[in-house]
Amino acid sequence: MIGIIGAMTEEVSPLLIRLTNLQTHTIGNNKYHTGRYEGREVVVAYSRIGKVNAAVTATVMQQHFHIDKLLFSGVAGAINKSLKIGDLIYAEKLVQHDVDITAFGHPLGFIPETGDFFATDPALNTIAEETARELCVKLGKGVIATGDQFIADPDHKDWVQKRFKADAVEMEGAAVACVCQTFQIPYFVLRAISDQADMDAGFNFDEFLVSSARLSADFILRMVAKLDTAK
């Protein structure tokens, strides 16, 4: 079974309307939707915003639905100046930009016995590149930074970019990556740019959330149709 997570209802709704044999399961005060797409069994969930919620949702998917792969579909703020609203980018690596135990001599983002950067699955990334070519869609790749903050301050944005060489920023991806690494689940994180993490981020986010989320969801489903669910 393939797991798909989005942090907000706007990120999940475009996925659910495309599934057949849809069933809803309530676990831990959250809903998990099972169904089929192009012959593949999938489970889709709206995790709610933030690292803890995303980690809980990914763990439930592993424990209750025994997923073979996990795909994250959602939106992000651009840090790389070449990224524009509506562009797609996938994470080659993810990092938690808000982890700070430098007082103990560790670099920013680093957690002992966990590390700092989480590398996504090369095979899934290759499928994403193939999907982009088939759709004639521009697909970026790079470092995505995760933190429990909606970044709308240009100075903070520049700091994240310089410190982690990040291309985009969001609030869930690295937490999902940590869970997947723990349980040895191949994972992929796709983001559509909804804002540019600057003074206008709040306005841009509201305006472009739905369209950006739909772009990400459509791309994810194209990938699902290409997946072999065996590990």
N, C-alpha and C positions, 0 to 999 in steps of 0.2 A: 504494500500500500504506500502511496505517495502522500506525504504531508505537505500542506500549503498553509502558511500563516500570513495574515495581514494584521496590522496593529489597530486599524480603525474600520468601522462598518463600511465606509466608502471604498476601502481597499479590498474588502471581501465580497461585497454585493455583486460586482461584475463577474466574480468566479461562480457564485452559487447559481445564478440564473442560467449558466451553461451546463450544469450537471444534470444527469438523469438518475433515477432511483434514489432520490434525495431522502435521507433520514437524518433526524436531529437527535443528538445524545447530550444530556446535561451532566457534566462532571465538574465537581468543585465550583459550582456557581458560574460555569461558563458553558457555552454551547459548541459542540463539535459536529460538523455536518459531513456525513459520509455519502458518497455517490460514485458515479462513474463518468469518465470523460474519455471518449475515443477508445473504449475498451479497457481503460486503466481504472483501478480502484483508487479513490482519493479520499482524504479527510481534510476538511477546510475549517479553520477557526479564526475568529477575530480575537486577538489576544488582549486587547486594550493597550494603551500607550505605556511605554517604559520598559526598562530592562527586566525588572522582577516579573511583571506580567508576561513578557515574552518568554522568559526562561520557564515559568510554570507551564505555559501552554505547550512549549516544545517537549517538556518532560512528560506531560500527560499524553501527548501523541505517541511518544516512544513506549510508555508503560502500558497504555490501554489499547492502542491501535497497532503497535509493533511496526511502525513505518520503516520502509527501506531507504527512503530518501526524504529530504526536507527542502522545500523551496519557499523562500520568503518573497512576498510581493508587496511593494509599497512605494512611498514617496520619500524624498530627502531634500535637504537644502544643499545647494551647490557651494563648494569652496574653490574648486578649480575654476579659474576665470573663463575657461573655454566652454564650460557647461552652461547651457541656457535652459529656461523653463520648458519642460516637455521632453528634454533629452533623456535617454536611458543610459544607465551605468550599472555594471555589476561589480561586486567586490571580489578582487583577487585576494585581499586581506582585510581584516577588520580589527579594530582596536577600541578599547574603552578609554576615551579621552578624559573622563572625569575620575579615574582611579589615581590616587596620589598617596603613596607611602614612601615618598622621597626621604622622609625623616629617618627611615631605616636603611637608607643607602641604595634604594631601588629606583630605577628610572620611572618616569611618569607612564602610567598605563600598565605597569608590570604587577602581576600577582604571583607570589611564590608558589611553585608547583603547578602553576597554570600558564605563566608566561604573559606576553603582551599581545602580539599579533596572532590572529587566527587565519590560517590559509584555507580558502574554500576548495571544493573538489574540482580537480583539473578536468575530469571527464564531463561533469555538468557544465563547466565553463566552455568546453569545446562545443557541446550541444547548443549552448547559448549563441556562440559565434556562428554556428551553422544556421540557426534559426534566424539570426539577424540578416545573414546573406540571402536567405530564401525570401524574407519579407522586404528586402531592400531597405532595412532600417539601420540607422547609425547607432552603434552600441559602443559606449565607452567602457573602460575598465580601470580599476585602480584601488586605492585605499579608501575605505569608508570608516569614519569614526563615529562611535556610539557613545551617548551619554544621556543622563536623565535631565536634559535641559533642551529647551527649544531655543536655538541660537539665533539671535536677531541683532547682535552687536558686532559691528565690523572689526573691532579690535580683538574680540574673542574669536571670531572667525579666522582672522589672520594668525592668531596664536595657535589654533588647532592645526591650521595648514602647515605652518612652519615646524611645529613640534613633531607632528606625525606624518608629514607629507601627505595629508589627506586630500581627497578630491571631493568628498561629499560628507555630510553629517546628518545623523538621524538618531533614533532613541531605542532601537531594539536589536539590530543585527548582530553585534558582538556577543550579546547574551545568548541568542539562539546558537551562535557558533560555538560558544563554550559548552552548551548542552550537547550539541551534536558531536563535538570532539570527545566529550566524556563517554558517550554511548557508541562512538565509532559509526555515526550515521553520515553519509555523504550529504553535503548541503550546498545551497546556492542562494545568494542574496541579490535581488534585482531591485533597483530603485529608479523611479521616474522623478525628475527634478520638478519640484512644485514651487520653490522659492530660491533665492540666492543668499540666504542666511545673512541679510543685512537689515538696514533700517526699515525696509519695506516688506520684510519677511512675513509678518502677520497678515498684511493685506494680500500679498501674492499667494500665500498658502491657502487662504480661504477661497480665492478666486480660481486657482488652478488645481486644487485638491482632487476634485472629481475627475477631470479630464486626465490628469497625470496618473491617477490610480487606475483608470481604465486602460491606459496604455500599458502599464506594468502588468495588469491582470491578463490582458490579451496575449502578451508575449509569454507569460508563464504557462498559459494553457497550450500555446503552440509547442512549448518545450515538453509539456506532459505527454503530448501525443507522440513524441519521439522517444520516450523513455522505456527502457526495459526495467521492470520493477524488481528483478532479481538483484541481490547485492553483488 
